[in-house]
């Protein structure tokens, strides 16, 4: 009878972490569903901005070389990333790739 109680204890310990794993998987599924609904539309809109001059405002969550509100030119766009080129304060031309999630606002500059 003693081995049965040990076996039950081992089974309980093995399955004790499953609720946490299930919650993590549920949150990942929600994020994927949210991205499929919203980001595809956003990337299609941003895809129209290729070769245009824009002022991009980014959120403060990520460390970026680009200053928030810098004027830049959009070079390429895919579903998750945007490739831009801009001139920094020292008049150096820089190219950078940003996640679309990092962008708060895009203002098109008419030339």
HELIX and SHEET records of a PDB file:
HELIX    1   1 UNK A    2  UNK A   15  1                                  14    
HELIX    2   2 UNK A   18  UNK A   47  1                                  30    
HELIX    3   3 UNK A  100  UNK A  102  5                                   3    
SHEET    1   A 5 UNK A  93  UNK A  99  0                                        
SHEET    2   A 5 UNK A  81  UNK A  87 -1                                        
SHEET    3   A 5 UNK A  70  UNK A  77 -1                                        
SHEET    4   A 5 UNK A  53  UNK A  58 -1                                        
SHEET    5   A 5 UNK A 103  UNK A 108 -1                                        
END                                                                             
